[in-house]
């Protein structure tokens, strides 16, 4: 039986500003693309548009760095105000060196700069300009991306009648590999982590240790179309991913600190 995977970048989603309804924008984009959702479809959504809609913008001119932020800034050669924002979003600092600050994010995963980003950050709407301007605005990750994914899934289901899965995608580096890849920081409607232990391989031998980061695999595939710069395609429809129905969250992908050999 032929197996194929289809990825479609949904066009026409405008720049998102604080207060915008991301679910409504996605529903409009689905209709504009002439696509009919099917059972088993996954909608991959960049964390950036979710964060913008949630107003997760911070103006560095409003930040007062602590002595600890100033100390760490001296080690990593970063703006102390930016370091303070990163620390506010973190549980713990993992590694520091010039040009690099690795932390355990408040959501549990380990990443550079707590996901705080300066790229493709637009100023807030008129009237909120005191919060951040074009020069010093930084964007934080969504407050609760699993909850947001579940809410988007409900909205899209109500509008289309199809309970498509939703993942929230961010770009992360990896400790022993060069380059960034898409990862799921939020998920709803699919098993983010699949336990394949007990399944048999081609020779009939049962798998003993295999767990598959399904949501991360989908996020990485979708990021090929989302891009990293000026592509402007924040939502990708993914069709053809085989998975056993089970609701899950991206939180299940986070390795517990006691199992982290590199923490």
N, C-alpha and C positions, 0 to 999 in steps of 0.2 A: 504494500500500500504506500502510495507516494505521500511524503511528508514535506510540508513547506511552511515557512514562516513569512508573514506579511507585516511590514511596518509602513505606516502612512503618517507623515507629518501633517497635522491639521493646519490649514492655512487661515489667515485672516484674523488671528488673535491680536488685538491692539496692545500697545504698552499698558501695563497694569499699574494702577495707582491705589493708594490706601483707600479701603472701603469698597473697592470693586468686587463684584460677585464673580469669582472664578468659575463656579459651576455654571452660571449662565453663559459666560463667555465660551466655555467648552461646548455646551449644548448648541449654541449658535454656530460654532465652528464645525461641529459634526453635520449640522443641517446644510451649511454652506458647501461642505465638501461632497455632499450627495452620498454620504455613507450611512448605511443602516447598521447599527450595532447588532452583534450576534452574541449568543451565550458563549462564554469562554474568552471574550475579548478583554484586553487589558488596556487601560488608558494610563500612559506614563506622563506625569506632569512635573515640570521643573519646580524645584523648591523656591526658585527665585520669584516666580509670579505669585506663589502662595504667600511668601514673606512680604512682598510688596503690598498685596491686598490686605494683609494683617497689620500693615503699618510698622513693620519691624525695622524701620530706618532709625539710625542714630547719627546725629551730627557731632563730630569729634570736638567741635568748639564748645559743646555743652558738657564735655566729660572732664572731670577732675581726677587725674591719676593719683593713686595711692603710692606710698613709699615702696611697697612691694612691686607695683606695676613699673615704677621708675627703675627699680633694681633689675627686673627681668628685661626691661627695654634696653638697658645698657648691655646686657648679654647678647640679645638677639638683634640689636641695632634697628629696632622698630620704634615708631611713635609711641611714647608712653600712654597717650590717650587711647590709641588702638589696642595696646596691650591690656589696659584696664577693661575695655569692652570684651576682649577675649577672655580675661579672667572671670568676668561677671557671667559668662556663658559656660563656664567650665567647672568640673568637679575637682580636677587635679592637673598639675603640669607634668607631662611625661618626659619631654626632651627640649633642651634649649641650646641653640648655637647661633652664630651670626647668620641672620637671614631666615631663621627657622624657629618656630614655636609650635610644638606638638602638645596637645592637651587631651584629656578625657572630657568630652562634651557632657553637658548636664543630662543629655539623653542616654549617655552610657558609652557611645562609640568613641574611638580615638581618631583624631584627625588634626590637620594643620589649622591653626588660627581659630579653632572652634567653629569653622565654617563661615566666619565673618568675611564678607566679600565687598570689594570695591568695584568690580567690573559690571558694566551694564546697569549701574544704579542711577536712576533718574531722580531729580528733585521731587519732593512731594507736591501735591496740587497747591494752587494759589491759596493763601490763607494759612498754610502750614509751613511756610518757608523758614520759620524760626527753628524748626526741628532739624533740618539738614539742608545743605546747599550742594550744588553740583561738585564743588571742590572737596568737601570734607564728609560727604555722606558715606556711611557704611551700612551694609544690610546683614541682619542676623538670620539664622535659620528659623523656620516656622516654630511657633511656640509648642505645638503638639501635633506633629505631622501625621501620626497614626489616627488621631481624632479627625484631622482635616480630611485625610483620605476616606475615612468612613462617611463623613458628611458629604463629600463630593459624590461618593458612590450612591448614597441615598437620593441626592438631587437628580443625578443622571438617570437613575432607575425610575424615579417619579415622572421624568420628562419623556423618557423613551420606552419604558416598559421592559428594559433589559438591564439586568443586574451585572453590569460589567465590573471587573476588578479595577482598582485604582492604586497606583504607586506614586509616591512623591520622590523625585530623583534629585540627587546632588552629586557633585563631582569631588571625588576623594583621591588622594595619592595612596600609595601602599608602602609599608615599611621596607620591603626588600625588592621592590620593582620600581622602575622608572615610569613616569607618566601617570596622568590621572585617568580614572575610569568612572562611569556612572554607577552609583550605588543607591539603594532604596533606603531613605530615611523615614518613610511612611508607607503603609500598605493596608489595604482592605479588600476582602473578597477573594483572596487566594492564599495558599500556604506560603508565607515568605521563606520559610525553611522547611524543606522536605526531608524526611527521614527515610533513607533507602536501605537501612540496615535490615537484613533478612531477605531482600530481593536477590535473585540469582543472576549471575553473570552468564556469558555465552556458554561457558563450560559447565554450568550448573552449580558453581560454587556460590554459596550465600555471601552477600556483602556483609562485612563486619563493622565498618567504621564510617561508611559514606553518608554524609548529610549534604544536601544540595541547597545552596543559597539561591533559590529560584527567583526571588524578587530582585536580587542583585544582578542576576544574569539578564533579566528583562530590562532592568535599568541601564545596564551597559550597552545592550543592543539598541535601545531607544536613543541613547546619547549620541550614537552615530549620526542621527538625523537632527537631534537638538543642537549639537555643536557646542563650541566653547566661546565663540566670539560674537559675530554680528548676524548669525543665521536667522534669529527671530522666529524660531519654531519651538515654542515651549511645551507643546502637547503632541504626543505621538500615540497613534492607535497601533497596538500590537495584536496580531491575530495568528492563531495556530500554535500557541504554546500549550503543550500537553501538561495538565496537572490534575490531580485528584481534588475535587471540590472540598475545601476547608477554609473557613475564614482564619486569617492570621494577621499579625502585625509585624512591622519592621523591628520592633523591640526584641522579637525572638531571634534576630540575627546577631544581636550584641553578645560578644563573648564575655562571660562573667569575669570580673577582675581576678578571681582565684584560679582561673584557667588560662589567664594571659601570661605566657612565658616571657613576654618581652616588655611587660609593663614596668 
